[in-house]
Amino acid sequence: MKAVHLAIACLCLVSGSVQAQERIERIVGYIEMPYVMAGTEQPVILLVDRTESILQRDYGIPAVEERQAVGEQIAEPAGLRYWIDLPENVGQDGISIYTVELTQNYFGAPTLDPLEQRFEQGTSAWQSVVIGEAVPDILGGRVVVFSPTDGLLFPSAFGTDGLMFTSDDPMMGLPFGYSVIDLQPGGFRIEQSAEVVIDLYPIPGLLPTDLRSLGYVEAFDRLIDQLQLRYAYTDYRQIDWEALRATYRNAIPIGEDPIAYYQVLARLGESIGDLHVFAAPSPELVTLMNPELLQDISAPTPPPCLEVTLEDGFGIATFRCFSQPASTMTIWREFLQLAEHEQVTGIVIDLRYASGGDGALATMLAAHLFSPEEPLRFQDFIMSRFDQRVNAFVEVPLSGICLSFDFGYAGDAVLVIDSQCASACELFTYLLRGRAMTIGDAATAGAGGAMSVVRMPGGVNFFYTFIRATDMAGQPAWERAGISPDILYTVSQIEPSDLFALANGSS
């Protein structure tokens, strides 16, 4: 797995024959990949005290605000530069264990809300430790530790059971202050040099597979090999990858023609029938295919994902996408609070133009229609994703999760859906079953899961589904079939009073 490097600046070095007592005061780092946190509106870099969650093996335990050190960052054309001043650890009796984390800030506060931290573990986080999914334990990476005195014991290696903090761990004494522990399989190492490199690891599948250095045919074969292993719905869609290999491998033209190669991969993607599986040309290939596009290389400013209004005693929210997390969340919360304050009859949520986006954002938006007394519950919904570390699909633990916020809109709601509502839009709709009536002229698009990408030669990017959503019986929750509306009705324009009359059975 490719990693991102941090460096920790260490000050106050002591030379001579006495053991050096170095003091680490600041973490600095640079991420070179331009696709890191792609689409993230407010990335945040933190040093987070994860002592309790690591010791209890429960990575859903949130870190309190006081135990998060927020870093500074500067966006650069090819990446992100950042630094973190280390906290003083005043009043800590035992060893504190920190991880470095880069993730999305949904609510705009300097530190992460407990709910943001829960989603960080399952969506967009990069962190300095590798946490298993089949067995949720630390498998490697590096941690920053603070010891309030010399000689406190810390594991010096994984025990014979392969786990940390169990009875068979060999132990070592820590020096006073901050240290970096390199969690190598053969034994841990304390580092306090002038510059300590730490790796940040993404969730499995977040980083693209890069096959651009290979020839067209070899890259194609490697792509099919990867899809056989990692595509989320092979069994459900009864896909014969070897048959597809034979069909489309023979169609690859002799000689490296990038346009023809893209066309072959595009047909391969279309043959799967999954909206999350497709070939997309790079900007360079687009201009090669359409030279006139060189005349205008400026990208238009995207419209806001959410527009809201109050009209004739109703609230109307129109989603175009589930992206732009910070601004969308702010607009949504203000809209629901205003609707509650104005005591509207109900709200209409128009999803006919919502093509997808951030699943964590969609989930948190849906949770705002629930209350702490009656939270959003994950009772009949399973997500699984391919874990490169075990070469298998593993379940993302959702059972028992209850989501709610300090504020939840308690009034009536109607969703308007159609076949354009896809992916994150469908997740939003699925989570609101039983809470809001759905009205529309067709089922939703049937795009269940999340995508990863393979960089192919010739400027082609091949996307495929590596996370799947299923019900408790293991059947896809909405893949291919979509979500059917509760009331089949063609909505030509939003007339809230008519829609609520339909929802209430009076029309």
C-alpha positions as CSV (number, residue, x, y, z in Angstrom):
1,M,0.0,0.0,0.0
2,K,1.4,3.4,-0.9
3,A,1.8,5.7,2.1
4,V,2.1,9.4,2.7
5,H,5.0,10.7,4.7
6,L,5.1,13.0,7.7
7,A,8.2,14.3,9.5
8,I,8.4,15.2,13.2
9,A,10.8,18.0,14.1
10,C,12.7,17.3,17.3
11,L,14.3,20.1,19.4
12,C,16.6,20.2,22.4
13,L,19.0,17.5,21.5
14,V,21.6,16.4,24.1
15,S,25.0,15.2,22.8
16,G,27.8,13.3,24.5
17,S,27.9,9.9,26.2
18,V,24.7,10.6,28.2
19,Q,21.6,9.1,26.6
20,A,19.9,11.8,24.5
21,Q,16.7,13.2,25.9
22,E,15.1,14.8,22.9
23,R,12.0,16.8,23.0
24,I,9.6,16.5,20.0
25,E,7.6,19.8,19.7
26,R,6.1,19.8,16.3
27,I,4.9,17.5,13.5
28,V,5.3,18.7,10.0
29,G,4.4,16.9,6.8
30,Y,3.6,17.1,3.1
31,I,1.2,14.9,1.0
32,E,2.3,14.9,-2.7
33,M,-0.7,13.2,-4.2
34,P,-3.2,15.6,-5.8
35,Y,-6.0,13.1,-5.4
36,V,-5.7,12.9,-1.6
37,M,-9.1,13.9,-0.1
38,A,-10.4,14.7,-3.5
39,G,-13.6,16.5,-3.3
40,T,-13.0,17.3,0.4
41,E,-14.2,20.8,1.2
42,Q,-12.6,21.2,4.6
43,P,-9.7,18.7,5.2
44,V,-8.3,18.8,8.8
45,I,-5.1,17.4,10.1
46,L,-4.9,16.4,13.7
47,L,-2.9,14.6,16.4
48,V,-5.6,12.7,18.3
49,D,-5.4,10.9,21.6
50,R,-6.7,7.4,20.9
51,T,-5.5,5.8,24.1
52,E,-8.9,4.6,25.3
53,S,-10.1,3.3,21.9
54,I,-6.7,1.4,21.3
55,L,-6.7,-0.1,24.8
56,Q,-10.3,-1.2,24.7
57,R,-10.2,-2.2,21.0
58,D,-13.2,-0.1,20.2
59,Y,-12.4,2.4,17.5
60,G,-15.8,3.9,17.7
61,I,-14.9,5.6,21.0
62,P,-14.5,9.3,20.2
63,A,-11.6,11.4,21.4
64,V,-12.6,14.4,23.5
65,E,-12.0,17.8,22.1
66,E,-9.3,18.6,24.7
67,R,-7.2,15.7,23.4
68,Q,-7.1,16.8,19.8
69,A,-4.2,18.9,18.6
70,V,-5.3,20.7,15.4
71,G,-2.7,21.3,12.7
72,E,-2.2,24.1,10.2
73,Q,-2.2,23.5,6.5
74,I,-1.3,25.1,3.2
75,A,-2.8,23.8,0.0
76,E,-0.3,23.6,-2.9
77,P,-0.8,22.7,-6.5
78,A,0.4,19.1,-6.0
79,G,-0.6,18.4,-2.5
80,L,-1.0,19.6,1.1
81,R,1.6,21.0,3.5
82,Y,0.8,20.9,7.3
83,W,2.3,21.0,10.8
84,I,1.0,20.3,14.3
85,D,2.3,21.7,17.6
86,L,2.2,18.9,20.2
87,P,0.0,19.3,23.3
88,E,1.6,19.7,26.8
89,N,-0.2,16.6,28.3
90,V,-0.9,18.4,31.6
91,G,-2.4,16.2,34.2
92,Q,-2.0,12.8,32.4
93,D,-0.9,10.1,34.8
94,G,-0.1,7.2,32.4
95,I,1.1,6.8,28.8
96,S,-1.0,8.6,26.1
97,I,-1.2,7.1,22.6
98,Y,-1.8,9.4,19.7
99,T,-2.4,8.8,16.0
100,V,-2.0,11.4,13.2
101,E,-5.2,11.7,11.1
102,L,-6.3,13.6,8.0
103,T,-10.0,13.7,7.4
104,Q,-13.0,15.8,6.5
105,N,-14.4,18.4,8.8
106,Y,-18.2,18.4,8.3
107,F,-19.3,21.0,10.9
108,G,-16.6,23.7,10.7
109,A,-15.4,23.5,14.3
110,P,-11.6,23.3,14.8
111,T,-11.8,19.8,16.3
112,L,-13.8,16.7,15.3
113,D,-17.3,16.1,16.6
114,P,-17.9,12.5,17.9
115,L,-20.1,11.7,14.9
116,E,-17.4,13.0,12.5
117,Q,-14.9,10.7,14.2
118,R,-17.2,7.7,13.8
119,F,-17.5,8.3,10.1
120,E,-13.8,9.1,9.8
121,Q,-13.0,5.5,10.7
122,G,-15.1,4.2,7.8
123,T,-14.8,6.8,5.0
124,S,-12.2,9.3,4.3
125,A,-9.6,9.1,7.0
126,W,-5.9,8.8,6.5
127,Q,-4.1,7.8,9.6
128,S,-0.7,6.8,10.9
129,V,-1.8,3.3,12.0
130,V,-3.1,0.4,9.9
131,I,-6.2,-1.0,11.6
132,G,-7.5,-4.4,10.5
133,E,-11.1,-4.8,9.5
134,A,-11.5,-8.6,9.6
135,V,-9.9,-8.3,13.1
136,P,-10.2,-4.7,14.2
137,D,-6.8,-4.2,15.8
138,I,-3.7,-2.2,15.0
139,L,-1.6,-4.2,12.5
140,G,1.2,-1.7,12.0
141,G,2.2,1.9,11.3
142,R,3.4,4.4,13.8
143,V,2.0,6.1,16.9
144,V,3.1,9.1,18.9
145,V,3.3,8.4,22.6
146,F,3.8,10.6,25.7
147,S,5.2,9.2,28.9
148,P,5.0,11.5,32.0
149,T,8.1,9.8,33.5
150,D,11.0,7.6,32.5
151,G,10.5,3.8,32.5
152,L,6.8,3.3,32.1
153,L,6.2,0.1,30.2
154,F,5.0,-0.2,26.7
155,P,4.9,-3.2,24.3
156,S,8.1,-3.8,22.4
157,A,6.5,-6.1,19.8
158,F,3.3,-7.8,18.9
159,G,2.8,-10.9,21.1
160,T,2.5,-14.4,19.8
161,D,-1.2,-13.7,19.3
162,G,-0.3,-10.9,16.9
163,L,-2.1,-8.3,19.0
164,M,-1.0,-5.3,21.1
165,F,-1.8,-4.9,24.8
166,T,-2.4,-8.5,25.6
167,S,-0.7,-10.6,28.3
168,D,1.9,-12.1,26.0
169,D,3.4,-8.8,24.9
170,P,7.1,-8.3,25.5
171,M,7.7,-4.9,27.2
172,M,10.1,-2.0,27.1
173,G,10.5,1.2,29.1
174,L,9.7,4.6,27.6
175,P,11.7,7.7,28.1
176,F,10.0,10.8,29.5
177,G,8.1,13.0,27.0
178,Y,7.1,12.3,23.4
179,S,8.4,9.4,21.3
180,V,7.4,7.8,18.0
181,I,6.9,4.1,18.1
182,D,7.5,2.3,14.8
183,L,5.2,-0.8,15.0
184,Q,7.2,-3.2,12.9
185,P,6.2,-6.9,12.7
186,G,9.7,-8.0,14.0
187,G,9.7,-5.6,17.0
188,F,8.8,-2.1,17.8
189,R,11.4,0.8,17.8
190,I,11.5,4.0,19.7
191,E,12.4,7.0,17.5
192,Q,13.5,10.4,18.8
193,S,15.8,11.5,16.0
194,A,15.8,15.1,14.6
195,E,13.3,14.1,11.9
196,V,11.1,11.1,12.3
197,V,9.1,9.9,9.2
198,I,5.5,8.7,9.8
199,D,3.3,7.1,7.2
200,L,-0.4,8.0,6.7
201,Y,-2.5,5.1,5.4
202,P,-5.9,5.5,3.7
203,I,-8.8,3.2,4.0
204,P,-8.4,0.2,1.6
205,G,-9.4,1.1,-1.9
206,L,-9.1,4.8,-1.5
207,L,-5.8,5.0,-3.3
208,P,-5.9,4.3,-7.0
209,T,-4.2,1.3,-8.5
210,D,-1.6,2.7,-10.9
211,L,-1.1,0.6,-14.1
212,R,0.0,3.5,-16.3
213,S,3.6,2.2,-16.8
214,L,2.4,-1.1,-18.3
215,G,1.6,-1.8,-21.9
216,Y,-2.1,-1.7,-23.0
217,V,-2.6,-5.5,-23.0
218,E,-0.7,-6.2,-19.8
219,A,-2.6,-3.4,-18.0
220,F,-5.9,-4.8,-19.3
221,D,-5.1,-8.2,-17.9
222,R,-4.1,-6.7,-14.6
223,L,-7.4,-4.8,-14.5
224,I,-9.5,-7.9,-15.1
225,D,-7.5,-9.7,-12.4
226,Q,-8.3,-6.9,-10.0
227,L,-12.0,-6.8,-10.9
228,Q,-12.3,-10.6,-10.4
229,L,-11.1,-10.1,-6.8
230,R,-12.4,-6.7,-5.8
231,Y,-15.5,-5.9,-7.7
232,A,-18.4,-5.8,-5.2
233,Y,-21.2,-7.5,-7.1
234,T,-19.6,-10.3,-9.1
235,D,-21.9,-13.0,-7.8
236,Y,-25.0,-10.9,-7.7
237,R,-24.6,-9.9,-11.4
238,Q,-23.2,-13.3,-12.3
239,I,-20.2,-11.9,-14.2
240,D,-17.9,-14.2,-16.0
241,W,-14.7,-12.2,-15.9
242,E,-12.7,-14.6,-18.1
243,A,-15.3,-14.4,-20.8
244,L,-15.1,-10.6,-20.7
245,R,-11.3,-10.8,-20.7
246,A,-11.4,-12.9,-23.9
247,T,-14.0,-10.6,-25.6
248,Y,-12.4,-7.3,-24.9
249,R,-8.7,-8.3,-24.9
250,N,-9.1,-9.3,-28.6
251,A,-10.6,-5.8,-29.3
252,I,-7.5,-4.0,-28.1
253,P,-6.0,-2.5,-31.3
254,I,-2.5,-3.4,-32.3
255,G,-0.4,-0.3,-31.6
256,E,-1.0,2.0,-28.7
257,D,-3.9,4.1,-29.8
258,P,-5.3,5.8,-26.6
259,I,-8.6,6.8,-28.1
260,A,-9.3,3.2,-29.4
261,Y,-8.1,1.9,-26.0
262,Y,-10.5,4.1,-24.1
263,Q,-13.4,3.0,-26.4
264,V,-12.6,-0.7,-25.6
265,L,-12.5,0.0,-21.8
266,A,-15.7,2.1,-22.1
267,R,-17.5,-0.9,-23.7
268,L,-16.2,-3.2,-21.0
269,G,-17.6,-0.8,-18.3
270,E,-21.0,-0.6,-20.0
271,S,-21.2,-4.3,-20.3
272,I,-21.3,-4.7,-16.5
273,G,-24.5,-2.6,-16.2
274,D,-23.4,-1.0,-12.9
275,L,-23.5,2.8,-12.8
276,H,-20.4,2.8,-10.7
277,V,-18.4,0.9,-13.3
278,F,-17.2,2.9,-16.2
279,A,-14.1,4.3,-18.1
280,A,-13.4,8.0,-18.0
281,P,-10.8,9.8,-20.1
282,S,-8.3,12.0,-18.4
283,P,-8.3,15.8,-19.3
284,E,-5.4,15.2,-21.7
285,L,-7.2,12.4,-23.5
286,V,-10.4,14.6,-23.7
287,T,-8.5,17.3,-25.5
288,L,-6.9,14.7,-27.8
289,M,-10.4,13.5,-28.7
290,N,-11.8,17.0,-28.9
291,P,-9.1,19.5,-29.8
292,E,-11.5,22.4,-29.8
293,L,-11.8,22.1,-26.0
294,L,-8.4,23.6,-25.8
295,Q,-10.0,26.9,-26.5
296,D,-11.6,27.0,-23.1
297,I,-9.8,25.2,-20.3
298,S,-11.4,27.0,-17.4
299,A,-13.7,24.9,-15.2
300,P,-17.1,26.5,-14.3
301,T,-17.8,27.0,-10.7
302,P,-20.2,24.2,-9.6
303,P,-23.6,25.3,-8.3
304,P,-24.4,24.6,-4.7
305,C,-25.5,21.1,-3.9
306,L,-28.5,22.2,-1.9
307,E,-31.0,25.0,-2.3
308,V,-33.7,25.7,0.2
309,T,-36.8,27.9,0.5
310,L,-39.9,28.4,2.6
311,E,-43.1,28.7,0.6
312,D,-46.8,28.8,1.6
313,G,-46.2,27.3,5.0
314,F,-43.9,24.5,3.7
315,G,-40.2,24.0,3.4
316,I,-38.6,22.9,0.2
317,A,-35.0,21.5,-0.1
318,T,-33.6,20.6,-3.5
319,F,-30.5,18.5,-3.7
320,R,-28.3,18.4,-6.8
321,C,-25.6,16.3,-5.2
322,F,-24.4,15.1,-1.8
323,S,-21.0,16.9,-2.0
324,Q,-19.6,20.2,-0.7
325,P,-19.9,18.8,2.9
326,A,-19.3,21.8,5.0
327,S,-21.5,24.2,3.1
328,T,-24.2,21.6,2.5
329,M,-24.4,20.7,6.2
330,T,-24.6,24.4,7.2
331,I,-27.4,25.1,4.8
332,W,-29.3,22.0,5.8
333,R,-29.1,22.7,9.6
334,E,-30.2,26.3,9.1
335,F,-33.1,25.2,6.9
336,L,-34.4,22.6,9.3
337,Q,-34.1,25.0,12.3
338,L,-35.9,27.7,10.4
339,A,-38.6,25.2,9.4
340,E,-39.0,24.2,13.0
341,H,-39.1,27.8,14.2
342,E,-41.7,28.8,11.6
343,Q,-43.7,25.7,12.4
344,V,-44.2,24.7,8.7
345,T,-46.7,22.1,7.8
346,G,-43.9,19.9,6.5
347,I,-40.8,19.8,4.3
348,V,-40.5,18.5,0.8
349,I,-37.0,17.1,-0.1
350,D,-36.6,17.0,-3.9
351,L,-34.0,14.4,-4.9
352,R,-34.8,14.2,-8.6
353,Y,-31.5,15.9,-9.6
354,A,-29.2,14.3,-7.0
355,S,-26.6,12.2,-8.8
356,G,-24.7,11.0,-5.7
357,G,-21.6,12.0,-3.7
358,D,-20.5,11.5,-0.1
359,G,-22.2,8.6,1.7
360,A,-21.1,9.8,5.1
361,L,-22.6,13.3,4.4
362,A,-25.8,11.7,3.2
363,T,-26.0,9.7,6.4
364,M,-25.5,12.7,8.7
365,L,-28.0,14.7,6.7
366,A,-30.6,12.0,7.2
367,A,-29.8,11.8,10.9
368,H,-31.0,15.4,11.3
369,L,-34.6,14.1,10.7
370,F,-34.3,12.0,13.9
371,S,-34.0,12.9,17.6
372,P,-31.8,11.7,20.5
373,E,-35.0,9.9,21.8
374,E,-35.7,8.3,18.5
375,P,-32.3,8.2,16.7
376,L,-31.5,6.8,13.2
377,R,-30.6,3.2,13.7
378,F,-28.7,0.8,11.5
379,Q,-30.7,-2.3,12.1
380,D,-31.2,-3.9,8.7
381,F,-28.3,-2.6,6.7
382,I,-24.8,-3.9,6.1
383,M,-21.9,-2.4,4.2
384,S,-18.9,-4.5,3.2
385,R,-15.7,-3.4,1.4
386,F,-12.7,-5.1,-0.1
387,D,-9.8,-5.1,2.3
388,Q,-6.5,-5.4,0.5
389,R,-4.8,-6.6,3.7
390,V,-6.8,-9.8,3.8
391,N,-7.9,-10.1,0.1
392,A,-11.5,-10.4,1.0
393,F,-14.7,-8.4,1.5
394,V,-15.1,-7.6,5.2
395,E,-18.2,-6.1,6.9
396,V,-18.0,-2.5,8.1
397,P,-19.5,-2.7,11.6
398,L,-22.8,-0.8,11.7
399,S,-25.0,-2.9,13.9
400,G,-26.1,-1.0,16.9
401,I,-25.1,2.4,15.7
402,C,-27.6,5.1,16.6
403,L,-27.2,8.5,15.1
404,S,-28.8,11.8,16.1
405,F,-27.8,15.4,16.7
406,D,-28.4,18.1,19.3
407,F,-31.1,19.3,16.9
408,G,-33.4,17.1,14.9
409,Y,-36.3,18.2,12.7
410,A,-39.5,16.5,14.1
411,G,-42.0,17.5,11.5
412,D,-43.4,15.6,8.6
413,A,-41.3,15.1,5.5
414,V,-41.9,13.9,1.9
415,L,-39.2,12.7,-0.5
416,V,-39.6,13.2,-4.2
417,I,-37.5,10.6,-6.1
418,D,-37.0,9.4,-9.7
419,S,-34.5,7.3,-11.7
420,Q,-31.8,10.1,-11.5
421,C,-31.5,9.7,-7.7
422,A,-28.3,7.6,-7.4
423,S,-25.7,6.2,-5.0
424,A,-25.5,8.6,-2.0
425,C,-28.9,9.9,-2.8
426,E,-30.2,6.3,-2.6
427,L,-28.5,5.8,0.7
428,F,-30.2,9.0,2.0
429,T,-33.6,7.7,0.8
430,Y,-32.9,4.2,2.2
431,L,-32.1,5.5,5.7
432,L,-35.4,7.5,5.8
433,R,-37.7,4.6,5.1
434,G,-40.5,4.8,7.7
435,R,-39.6,8.3,8.6
436,A,-40.6,10.0,5.3
437,M,-43.0,9.0,2.5
438,T,-41.4,8.7,-0.9
439,I,-43.3,9.9,-4.1
440,G,-42.1,9.5,-7.7
441,D,-42.7,8.1,-11.1
442,A,-39.9,5.5,-11.0
443,A,-37.5,3.6,-8.8
444,T,-34.1,5.2,-8.0
445,A,-31.1,4.5,-10.2
446,G,-29.9,1.3,-8.5
447,A,-26.3,2.3,-7.8
448,G,-25.3,0.7,-4.5
449,G,-21.9,1.1,-3.1
450,A,-18.8,3.3,-3.5
451,M,-16.1,3.5,-6.1
452,S,-12.4,2.9,-6.4
453,V,-10.3,3.7,-9.6
454,V,-7.6,2.1,-11.7
455,R,-5.3,4.4,-13.6
456,M,-4.8,2.8,-17.0
457,P,-2.3,3.7,-19.7
458,G,-3.3,6.1,-22.5
459,G,-5.0,8.5,-20.0
460,V,-7.9,6.3,-19.1
461,N,-9.3,5.9,-15.6
462,F,-11.4,2.8,-14.9
463,F,-13.9,3.1,-12.0
464,Y,-15.5,0.1,-10.2
465,T,-17.6,-0.6,-7.1
466,F,-15.5,-1.8,-4.1
467,I,-18.0,-1.2,-1.3
468,R,-21.4,-2.9,-1.4
469,A,-24.6,-2.3,0.5
470,T,-26.8,-5.3,1.5
471,D,-29.7,-6.1,3.7
472,M,-29.5,-8.6,6.6
473,A,-30.1,-11.5,4.2
474,G,-27.1,-10.5,2.2
475,Q,-29.1,-9.3,-0.8
476,P,-28.2,-5.9,-2.3
477,A,-30.1,-3.1,-0.6
478,W,-30.8,-1.2,-3.8
479,E,-28.1,-2.2,-6.4
480,R,-29.7,-2.6,-9.9
481,A,-33.3,-2.7,-8.6
482,G,-33.2,0.8,-7.0
483,I,-35.7,1.9,-4.3
484,S,-39.3,2.1,-5.4
485,P,-41.5,5.0,-4.3
486,D,-44.2,4.5,-1.7
487,I,-46.6,6.3,-4.0
488,L,-46.2,6.1,-7.8
489,Y,-46.9,9.5,-9.1
490,T,-45.4,11.8,-11.7
491,V,-44.2,15.0,-10.1
492,S,-43.9,17.6,-12.8
493,Q,-43.4,20.5,-10.4
494,I,-43.1,20.8,-6.6
495,E,-46.5,21.6,-5.1
496,P,-46.1,20.9,-1.4
497,S,-49.7,20.9,-0.5
498,D,-50.6,18.4,-3.2
499,L,-47.7,16.1,-2.3
500,F,-48.7,16.1,1.4
501,A,-52.2,15.4,0.4
502,L,-51.0,12.3,-1.5
503,A,-48.8,11.3,1.4
504,N,-51.7,11.6,3.8
505,G,-54.0,9.6,1.6
506,S,-56.4,12.4,1.0
507,S,-55.9,12.7,-2.8
